[in-house]
Amino acid sequence: MNEERLGMLMQEAFELHTSGEIQKAEALLLEALAENELPMIRVALAQLRLTSGNPQGVLELIAPLLHEDDFVVTMMAARAYLELDKTSEAGRQLDKLVRIVDRIIPATREGLRGMKREYPGVVLNLVGSLGQHRRVLELYKRWAQCKSDWVVRHYVAVACFNLRRYKQAASHWSAIGEMPHALGMQHVAVLAERGTVPPFPLEYALPNPEMISELLNSATVDVDEKGVQMGILRMVLLEMALDEDVDDELRENALAPLVRGGGDWGAALGVGLLESSVIRKPVKLAVTKLLVEAGFFPEETPIPVMLDGEMTSVVIHREEKKKEPESVSEDMLQDMLCRIEEHFRIDVEQKTLPVTADLARGLKNMPAAWLEAICELYGIRPKRLRKDREKQIVNHLTTRGGLYGVVQRLSEDEKELLGYVLDKGGWVRLSSVATKFGSMEGDGFYWLEKKPEGTLARLWCHGLVMVGSAKINKRGVTFVMVPVDLQERLEQLLHGFVPEGSVIAEDVLRETAAAMAEETRLSEVFQFRVELEGTHPPVWRSLLVPESFTFWELHVAIQDAFGWEDRHRHMFYGSGLADRGKVKIGMPDEALFAESGEVLAGWEVQVGPYFSREGMQMNYLYDFADNWLHIVTLEKKRPAQEGLAYPQCSGGEQMCPPEGCGGNYGYRKLLGKGEIVPGSFNPQEVIFSDAQKRLKEVLQIR
């Protein structure tokens, strides 16, 4: 099997796996393994079996590879042994993983790079899953360079919680802004420190909505009989119950499986909540009813309760008793999660917002995760601080070039809604929009994990409209508005929609080019090493480009520096496996992976946010037939040199292979036959093209 066919087969198996056709994917990989005994095929097949619940099959596949110090292979072995409940064998593989991480953590300030950044979190997850909570803390201290990784911080918080070091757990969760439910977990840890919430074990898992939904689906149907045994579900239900804005019905539904179905732990939780001085009265009233219904207290008996700072008693009378409780099923719990998401989003809708607000003001009402979702949507690598993320979004949407590209990709219903609000003077009541275009019911809250489907919610997630509340004519009104600093330009783009040869189109290009030129004069210079993967001797270039460069400009610079002819499609995408399905940058009508959504326009996305630290990498793929993969690595940042025009090529070796030669396989074949000889490369001979002129040609704007 030649390289090209093998690559196609592996890609087909990957697509089948992601679409849920596991058996077909496994059959393809077994076919490939029968023809080519390659470790990469064994690893891919083992990963497939691990995710489909076949740990014994995993061990059989990777047995020939276990003698090597390969992190991925060893990690799969440890997980497989854990699933088979062979803890001693899992422990031995885990010790090997720790030694691997100990070796690869560099002594530099930058820490781990690429996929290796994920290694410490993977190891801590496995260590914690074996119940070795103290070892999690020891490794955290040893691997000091990983303390900024929020996944690592979460697992450390879980270890502290399981060791009943609740203050430390709360401190770690308070420092995590990227993870859903982090603040709720912090609240529960504080209550556990006070003795209000009794101890319970917490799993080493990341509490994203998909994971919680999966746990709910696997939970026992009769929750009241066995209680909520999974710690992560206890956390989420407590978060719901203790939210002061939750309605009484939802609060009681969240408390019911905890108190009424939690056995002795549920009774202890109920009593703890009643005796706490920080728990609000509505929670306590719901708990007293549930304790009576569960038989922990007889009817007509005074129940001690702390109210308004004083111990008093509450009596549940017979006529107040509810009908016999029904079992709380997974469907009911799922419904609670959906309702709490709706509640969280409605809270955002009801925040005060002037009808004349600009974009910066509107973004301040948005949750931090929504800002990250907008950044992801536009291909912006989000800054760490919230205020910096807001500035990134404002900068992207208030340049006409950025806004032009956004409007180009809107659906017809999104354009219609946007035009409707603009025609009404820039704002309109939410009820009117819901009547005409549909409500946001069912669009949830966790937009970073799952993008909304409703037209209005999609526009809100783009940052093109805002939803808020204000006093209008002395009455509270919830409304939809377009930020005032976007209104004029959006009207131009929507009504003219930049037809070919239009003045607006030329204006967009001029304004974008001028903005880029200004940023180029002020920005740092990035020194990239771009190496053509798989070439021997290696073909590489050293490029100096402004931080403000777009990916389109970087694409043109790479083409010129290598000597490619730019006759084929191209794509930038993440270098780590976790990134492959997230961000792809190139031409908007192209897709590198069949299952993987939208491709961002390279001329709208700046390079700088994706290379925040030295050593960071991305992949650049040119010619989807020959598959020329370039690894783009940020070597260093340095101040721009006055009077020097960028980009610059400062070094490199070997001329690039000929176009259309069949990729690395064909190139090596030509070298082996002596039909071509690698030519020497002189960086001073590189002539860089005008990226904006080439963009104009590509977009066919005359």
C-alpha positions in Angstrom: 0.0 0.0 0.0 1.6 3.3 -1.1 1.7 6.4 1.1 -1.1 8.2 -0.8 -3.5 5.3 -0.4 -2.6 4.8 3.2 -3.2 8.5 4.0 -6.6 8.3 2.2 -7.6 5.2 4.1 -6.6 6.6 7.5 -8.6 9.8 6.7 -11.6 7.8 5.7 -11.4 5.8 8.9 -11.2 9.0 10.9 -14.3 10.4 9.3 -16.2 7.1 9.9 -15.2 7.2 13.5 -16.4 10.8 14.0 -19.7 10.0 12.4 -20.3 7.0 14.7 -19.6 4.2 12.2 -17.2 2.4 14.5 -17.3 -1.0 12.9 -16.6 0.3 9.4 -13.7 2.4 10.7 -12.2 -0.6 12.5 -12.6 -2.8 9.4 -10.7 -0.2 7.3 -7.9 0.1 9.9 -7.6 -3.7 10.1 -7.3 -3.8 6.4 -4.5 -1.3 6.5 -2.7 -3.1 9.3 -2.8 -6.4 7.3 -1.0 -4.7 4.4 1.3 -2.4 6.4 2.6 -3.4 9.8 3.1 0.2 11.0 2.9 1.5 14.6 0.8 4.4 13.6 -2.0 2.1 12.3 -1.9 0.1 15.5 -2.2 3.2 17.6 -5.1 4.6 15.6 -6.9 1.2 15.9 -6.2 1.1 19.6 -7.6 4.6 20.1 -10.7 3.5 18.3 -11.2 0.5 20.5 -10.5 2.5 23.6 -13.3 5.0 22.8 -15.7 2.2 21.8 -15.2 0.3 25.1 -12.9 -2.6 24.2 -10.0 -2.4 26.7 -8.8 -6.0 26.1 -8.7 -5.3 22.4 -6.5 -2.2 23.1 -4.0 -4.2 25.1 -3.7 -6.9 22.4 -3.0 -4.3 19.7 -0.4 -2.2 21.6 1.4 -5.2 23.2 4.2 -5.1 20.6 4.7 -1.3 21.3 4.8 -1.3 25.1 8.5 -1.7 25.3 8.9 1.8 23.9 8.7 5.0 25.9 5.8 6.3 23.9 3.4 8.5 25.9 0.2 7.8 23.9 0.8 4.0 23.9 1.5 4.0 27.6 -1.5 6.2 28.4 -3.8 3.8 26.4 -2.4 0.8 28.3 -3.0 2.6 31.6 -6.6 3.4 30.7 -7.3 -0.1 29.4 -6.0 -1.6 32.6 -8.1 0.8 34.7 -11.3 -0.2 32.7 -10.4 -3.9 33.4 -10.0 -3.0 37.1 -6.4 -4.2 37.0 -5.0 -1.5 39.2 -1.5 -2.9 39.8 -0.9 -3.1 36.1 -2.4 0.4 35.6 -0.1 1.7 38.3 3.0 0.4 36.6 2.0 2.1 33.3 1.3 5.2 35.3 4.7 5.2 36.8 6.1 5.0 33.3 4.0 8.0 32.2 5.3 10.1 35.2 8.9 9.3 34.2 8.2 10.3 30.6 6.7 13.7 31.7 9.6 14.2 34.1 12.0 13.8 31.2 10.2 16.1 28.7 9.4 19.0 31.0 12.1 21.5 29.9 14.0 23.8 32.2 12.8 26.8 30.2 10.2 29.3 31.3 8.0 28.5 28.3 7.1 25.0 29.5 5.7 22.2 27.3 4.9 22.8 23.7 2.4 21.4 21.2 0.5 18.2 22.2 2.9 17.7 25.1 1.1 20.5 27.0 -1.7 18.1 27.5 0.5 15.4 29.1 0.5 16.6 32.7 -3.3 16.8 32.8 -3.7 13.3 31.4 -1.3 11.9 34.0 -3.0 13.7 36.9 -6.4 12.4 35.7 -5.1 8.8 35.7 -3.3 9.3 39.1 -6.5 10.6 40.6 -8.6 7.9 39.0 -6.5 5.4 40.9 -7.4 7.2 44.2 -3.9 8.6 44.7 -5.0 12.1 45.6 -1.9 13.1 47.5 0.3 12.1 44.6 -1.7 14.4 42.4 -0.6 17.3 44.7 3.0 16.1 44.8 3.2 16.0 41.0 1.5 19.4 40.8 4.3 20.9 42.9 7.0 19.0 40.9 5.6 20.2 37.6 5.5 23.9 38.5 5.5 25.1 34.8 2.1 23.5 34.3 0.3 25.6 37.0 -1.3 27.9 34.5 -3.1 25.0 32.7 -6.7 25.2 33.9 -7.2 21.4 33.3 -4.4 20.7 35.7 -5.8 23.2 38.2 -9.2 21.5 38.1 -7.7 18.1 38.8 -5.7 19.5 41.7 -8.9 21.1 43.0 -10.6 17.7 42.8 -7.7 16.1 44.7 -8.0 18.7 47.4 -11.8 18.2 47.6 -11.3 14.4 48.0 -8.7 15.0 50.7 -11.2 17.4 52.4 -8.9 20.4 51.9 -11.9 22.4 50.9 -10.4 25.9 51.2 -7.6 24.9 48.8 -10.1 23.3 46.4 -12.2 26.5 46.4 -9.1 28.6 45.7 -8.2 26.5 42.7 -11.7 26.6 41.2 -11.9 30.3 41.8 -8.9 30.7 39.5 -10.5 28.9 36.6 -12.6 31.1 34.3 -12.6 28.8 31.3 -14.4 25.8 32.8 -18.2 25.5 33.1 -19.5 25.1 36.7 -16.1 26.2 38.2 -17.8 28.9 40.3 -20.5 26.5 41.4 -17.9 24.0 42.5 -16.1 26.7 44.4 -19.4 27.5 46.2 -19.9 23.9 47.2 -16.4 23.6 48.4 -16.9 26.6 50.7 -20.0 25.1 52.1 -18.2 21.8 52.6 -15.5 23.7 54.6 -18.3 25.1 56.8 -19.7 21.6 57.3 -23.0 22.5 55.5 -22.4 20.0 52.7 -21.2 16.6 54.0 -18.1 15.0 52.3 -18.6 13.0 49.1 -16.1 11.6 46.5 -15.6 13.6 43.4 -14.6 12.1 40.0 -11.6 13.3 38.0 -13.6 14.6 35.1 -14.1 17.9 33.3 -17.7 19.0 33.9 -18.7 20.1 30.4 -22.3 19.9 29.4 -21.8 16.9 27.0 -20.1 14.9 29.8 -22.9 15.7 32.3 -25.5 14.7 29.7 -23.7 11.4 29.1 -23.5 10.7 32.9 -27.2 11.4 33.2 -28.0 9.0 30.4 -26.0 6.3 32.1 -27.5 7.0 35.6 -29.9 4.7 37.3 -33.5 5.3 36.3 -34.8 5.2 39.8 -32.7 8.0 41.3 -34.7 8.2 44.5 -33.8 4.6 45.5 -30.1 4.8 44.9 -29.5 8.5 45.1 -27.2 10.6 42.9 -24.0 8.5 43.3 -21.8 10.5 40.9 -20.1 13.4 42.7 -20.1 15.6 39.6 -23.9 15.4 39.4 -24.2 16.2 43.1 -22.1 19.3 42.3 -24.3 20.4 39.4 -27.6 19.8 41.3 -26.3 21.7 44.3 -25.3 24.6 42.0 -28.8 24.7 40.7 -30.5 24.5 44.1 -28.4 27.2 45.7 -28.7 29.7 42.8 -30.7 32.6 44.4 -32.5 33.4 41.1 -33.8 29.9 40.4 -37.6 29.5 40.7 -39.0 27.3 43.5 -40.1 24.4 41.3 -36.6 24.0 39.7 -34.9 24.4 43.1 -37.0 21.6 44.6 -36.5 19.4 41.6 -32.7 19.8 42.0 -32.8 19.1 45.7 -35.2 16.1 45.5 -32.7 13.5 44.3 -30.0 14.8 46.7 -32.1 14.9 49.9 -34.9 12.5 49.3 -32.9 9.9 47.3 -29.5 10.4 49.0 -29.9 8.1 52.0 -27.9 9.0 55.0 -25.8 11.4 53.0 -28.9 13.1 51.8 -30.3 13.4 55.3 -27.0 14.9 56.5 -27.0 17.4 53.6 -30.6 18.4 54.5 -29.8 19.0 58.2 -26.6 20.9 57.2 -28.6 23.2 54.9 -31.2 23.8 57.6 -28.6 24.7 60.3 -26.5 26.9 58.1 -26.5 30.7 58.6 -25.7 31.4 54.9 -28.3 29.3 53.2 -31.4 31.3 52.0 -34.9 30.7 53.4 -36.4 29.4 50.1 -33.8 26.6 50.1 -34.5 25.7 53.7 -38.3 25.5 53.2 -37.8 23.2 50.2 -35.4 21.0 52.3 -37.8 20.7 55.3 -40.6 19.4 53.0 -38.3 16.9 51.3 -37.0 15.6 54.7 -40.5 15.0 55.9 -41.5 13.3 52.6 -38.5 11.0 52.9 -39.5 10.1 56.5 -36.5 11.6 58.2 -38.8 13.8 60.3 -42.4 12.9 61.3 -45.2 15.2 60.3 -46.3 17.8 62.8 -42.9 17.7 64.5 -40.9 20.9 65.0 -37.8 20.8 62.8 -34.8 23.0 63.9 -33.9 25.6 61.3 -31.6 28.6 61.4 -33.6 31.6 60.1 -32.3 35.2 60.2 -29.4 34.3 62.4 -31.4 32.5 65.1 -32.3 28.9 65.7 -36.1 28.4 65.4 -38.3 25.6 64.3 -40.6 24.8 61.3 -43.5 22.5 61.4 -44.8 20.8 58.2 -48.5 20.2 58.7 -50.4 17.3 57.1 -52.3 19.5 54.7 -49.0 20.9 53.4 -47.6 17.5 52.6 -47.2 16.8 48.9 -48.6 13.7 47.2 -46.4 10.6 47.2 -43.2 11.6 45.3 -42.4 10.0 42.0 -39.1 8.7 41.1 -36.7 11.2 39.5 -35.7 9.8 36.2 -32.8 10.8 33.9 -35.3 12.7 31.7 -36.3 14.8 34.6 -32.7 15.5 35.4 -32.0 16.4 31.8 -35.0 18.7 31.9 -33.5 20.4 34.9 -30.2 21.0 33.2 -31.9 22.5 30.2 -34.1 24.7 32.4 -31.1 25.9 34.4 -29.3 26.8 31.1 -32.4 28.7 29.9 -32.4 30.5 33.3 -28.8 31.5 33.0 -29.3 32.9 29.5 -32.4 34.8 30.6 -30.4 36.4 33.4 -28.1 37.8 30.7 -31.0 39.0 28.7 -32.3 40.9 31.7 -29.1 42.8 32.4 -29.3 46.6 32.1 -28.2 47.9 28.7 -28.7 51.3 27.1 -30.5 51.1 23.7 -27.7 53.4 22.4 -24.9 51.1 23.6 -21.8 50.6 21.5 -20.2 47.2 21.0 -17.8 47.6 23.9 -20.6 48.2 26.3 -22.7 45.3 25.0 -19.8 42.9 25.4 -19.5 43.8 29.1 -22.9 42.1 29.7 -21.8 38.8 28.1 -20.4 35.9 30.2 -16.7 35.3 29.7 -17.3 32.0 28.0 -19.5 33.8 25.3 -16.6 36.1 24.6 -14.4 33.1 24.1 -17.0 31.6 21.8 -17.0 34.8 19.7 -13.2 34.7 19.5 -13.3 31.1 18.4 -15.9 31.9 15.8 -13.7 34.6 14.3 -10.5 32.7 14.6 -9.1 35.0 17.3 -6.9 33.4 19.9 -8.5 34.8 23.1 -6.3 36.8 25.5 -6.2 35.7 29.1 -7.9 38.8 30.6 -11.5 39.5 29.9 -10.9 43.2 29.1 -8.4 42.2 26.5 -10.8 39.7 24.9 -13.4 42.5 24.6 -10.8 44.7 22.9 -10.0 41.9 20.4 -13.6 41.5 19.4 -14.2 45.3 19.1 -11.0 45.6 16.9 -12.2 42.8 14.7 -15.7 44.0 14.1 -15.1 47.8 13.9 -12.7 47.5 11.0 -14.7 47.4 7.8 -12.6 44.6 6.4 -13.4 42.4 9.4 -17.1 43.3 9.4 -17.3 42.8 5.6 -16.1 39.2 5.9 -18.5 38.5 8.8 -21.6 39.8 6.9 -20.5 37.8 3.8 -20.9 34.5 5.7 -24.3 35.3 7.3 -27.3 33.2 6.3 -30.3 34.8 4.6 -32.4 34.7 7.8 -29.6 36.3 9.8 -29.4 39.1 7.3 -33.1 39.5 7.3 -33.3 39.8 11.1 -30.3 42.2 11.2 -32.0 44.4 8.6 -35.3 44.3 10.5 -33.7 45.7 13.7 -31.8 48.3 11.7 -34.9 49.4 9.9 -36.6 49.9 13.2 -34.0 52.4 14.2 -31.4 50.1 15.7 -33.5 48.4 18.4 -36.7 46.6 18.8 -38.6 44.7 21.6 -37.5 41.1 22.1 -41.1 40.0 21.9 -41.4 41.4 18.4 -38.3 39.7 17.2 -39.4 36.4 18.8 -42.8 36.7 17.0 -41.3 37.3 13.6 -38.1 35.2 13.7 -38.6 32.8 16.6 -37.5 32.8 20.3 -34.3 31.7 21.8 -35.9 28.9 23.7 -33.8 25.8 23.5 -30.6 27.7 22.6 -29.1 27.1 26.0 -26.3 29.0 27.7 -23.0 27.1 27.1 -22.4 28.6 23.7 -18.7 27.8 23.8 -19.4 24.1 23.9 -22.5 24.1 21.7 -23.3 27.0 19.3 -26.9 28.2 19.4 -29.3 27.3 16.5 -31.9 30.1 16.6 -31.4 33.0 14.3 -31.4 35.7 17.1 -29.0 33.7 19.3 -26.6 33.1 16.4 -26.4 36.8 15.7 -25.9 37.5 19.5 -23.1 34.9 19.4 -21.6 36.8 16.5 -21.6 40.0 18.6 -23.7 41.7 15.9 -26.7 42.2 18.1 -27.1 42.5 21.9 -30.1 41.7 24.1 -30.7 43.7 27.2 -33.2 45.5 29.4 -33.9 49.2 30.1 -36.6 51.5 31.5 -38.4 53.0 28.5 -41.3 55.3 29.3 -41.0 54.2 32.9 -41.6 50.6 32.0 -39.1 47.7 31.9 -38.5 46.5 28.4 -36.3 43.7 27.1 -35.0 44.5 23.6 -32.7 43.5 20.8 -30.3 46.2 19.5 -27.5 46.6 17.1 -24.4 48.3 18.6 -24.5 51.9 17.5 -20.9 51.8 16.2 -21.8 49.0 13.8 -25.1 50.3 12.5 -24.0 52.5 9.7 -21.5 50.0 8.2 -23.9 47.1 8.6 -26.6 49.0 6.7 -24.1 49.7 3.9 -23.0 46.1 3.7 -26.5 44.7 3.9 -28.2 46.9 1.4 -25.4 47.0 -1.2 -23.8 43.7 0.0 -20.5 44.6 -1.8 -21.3 43.6 -5.4 -18.4 43.0 -7.7 -16.7 46.2 -8.7 -18.5 48.3 -6.1 -17.1 51.3 -4.3 -17.6 49.6 -1.0 -15.5 46.7 -2.0 -12.6 48.9 -3.1 -13.1 50.9 0.1 -13.0 47.7 2.2 -9.7 46.7 0.6 -8.2 50.1 1.0 -9.2 50.5 4.6 -8.1 47.0 5.5 -4.7 47.5 3.8 -4.3 50.9 5.5 -5.1 49.4 8.9 -2.7 46.5 8.3 0.1 48.9 7.2 -0.4 51.0 10.4 -0.3 47.9 12.6 2.8 46.7 10.8 4.7 49.8 11.7 3.8 49.5 15.3 3.9 45.7 16.0 6.6 43.3 17.0 8.3 41.0 14.5 7.8 37.3 14.7 10.6 35.0 13.6 9.1 31.8 12.2 10.8 28.6 11.2 8.7 26.9 8.5 9.9 23.4 7.7 8.5 21.1 5.0 7.6 17.9 6.9 9.2 14.7 5.8 11.9 16.1 3.4 15.4 14.8 3.6 17.6 16.8 3.5 15.1 19.2 5.3 13.6 22.1 3.3 13.0 25.0 5.6 12.8 28.8 5.8 13.2 31.4 8.5 10.7 34.3 8.1 10.4 37.6 9.8 6.8 38.9 9.7 4.9 41.6 11.7 2.8 40.4 14.6 -0.2 42.1 12.8 0.1 39.9 9.7 -3.0 38.0 8.7 -2.8 34.3 7.8 -3.4 35.3 4.2 -0.3 37.4 4.3 1.6 34.6 6.0 0.4 32.2 3.3 1.7 34.5 0.5 5.0 34.9 2.4 5.5 31.2 2.7 4.7 30.6 -0.9 7.2 33.2 -2.0 9.9 32.1 0.4 9.7 28.4 -0.6 9.2 29.1 -4.3 5.8 27.5 -4.6 3.5 28.7 -7.4 0.3 29.1 -5.3 -1.6 27.0 -7.8 -3.4 24.9 -5.2 -5.5 25.3 -2.1 -4.0 25.8 1.3 -5.0 25.6 4.9 -3.7 26.5 8.4 -4.8 24.3 11.3 -3.8 23.4 14.8 -0.8 21.2 15.3 -2.3 19.2 18.2 -4.9 16.5 17.7 -7.2 18.4 20.0 -7.1 21.4 17.7 -7.8 19.7 14.4 -11.5 20.0 14.6 -11.6 23.5 16.0 -9.8 26.1 14.0 -9.1 26.0 10.2 -8.0 29.0 8.4 -7.8 29.4 4.6 -10.4 30.1 2.0 -14.0 30.1 3.3 -15.3 27.7 0.7 -12.8 25.0 1.5 -12.8 22.3 4.1 -9.7 20.2 5.1 -11.7 17.6 7.0 -15.1 16.5 5.8 -16.7 16.5 9.2 -15.3 19.8 10.5 -17.4 22.8 9.9 -16.5 26.3 8.8 -13.2 27.5 7.4 -12.2 31.0 8.5 -11.1 33.5 5.9 -7.3 33.9 6.2 -7.4 37.7 5.4 -9.7 38.3 8.4 -7.6 36.4 11.0 -4.4 37.8 12.5 -1.5 35.6 13.2 -0.5 37.2 16.5 -3.1 35.8 18.8 -2.3 32.2 17.7 1.4 32.6 18.6 1.3 34.1 22.1 4.4 32.2 23.2 7.7 31.2 21.6 7.6 27.6 20.6 4.0 27.6 19.6 3.2 25.8 16.3 0.6 25.5 13.6 0.3 23.4 10.5 0.2 24.9 7.0 -1.0 22.5 4.3 -0.5 23.3 0.6 -1.9 21.3 -2.3 -4.5 18.9 -0.9 -3.5 16.2 -3.5 0.3 16.2 -2.8 -0.2 17.1 0.9 2.8 19.3 1.4 2.7 19.8 5.2 4.7 22.7 6.6 5.3 23.0 10.4 5.2 26.7 11.4 7.0 27.4 14.7 7.4 30.7 16.4 11.1 30.8 17.3 11.2 34.3 18.9 9.7 37.7 19.1 11.7 40.9 18.6 11.1 44.6 18.0 10.6 45.7 14.4 13.7 47.3 12.9 13.1 50.9 11.9 13.2 51.4 8.1 13.2 47.7 7.3 10.3 46.4 5.2 8.6 43.2 6.2 8.3 40.3 5.5 11.9 39.2 5.3 13.5 35.8 4.7 16.5 35.5 7.0 17.6 31.9 6.3 16.8 28.5 4.9 18.1 25.4 3.2 17.3 23.5 0.0 15.0 24.5 -2.8 11.4 23.3 -2.5 10.3 20.1 -4.5 8.7 20.6 -7.9 4.9 21.2 -8.0 2.8 18.2 -8.8 5.5 15.6 -8.2 3.3 13.4 -6.0 4.1 14.7 -2.5 6.9 13.4 -0.3 6.6 9.9 -1.8 7.0 11.2 -5.3 9.8 13.6 -4.3 11.9 10.9 -2.6 11.4 8.7 -5.7 12.7 11.4 -7.9 15.7 12.0 -5.6 16.4 8.3 -5.5 16.5 8.0 -9.3 18.7 11.0 -9.5 16.1 12.8 -11.7 16.4 15.9 -9.5 19.1 17.2 -7.2 18.2 19.4 -4.2 19.3 22.9 -5.2 21.0 25.4 -2.8 18.9 28.2 -1.4 19.8 31.9 -1.1 17.4 33.9 1.1 18.5 37.2 -0.5 17.0 36.1 -3.8 13.5 35.9 -2.3 11.1 38.5 -3.7 7.8 38.9 -1.8 4.5 39.6 -3.6 1.9 42.1 -2.7 -0.5 40.1 -0.6 -3.4 42.6 -0.9 -3.1 42.6 -4.7 -3.2 38.8 -4.8 -6.2 38.8 -2.5 -8.0 41.2 -4.8 -7.3 38.8 -7.7 -8.6 35.9 -5.7 -11.8 37.7 -4.7 -12.1 38.8 -8.3 -12.8 42.4 -7.3 -11.8 44.6 -10.3 
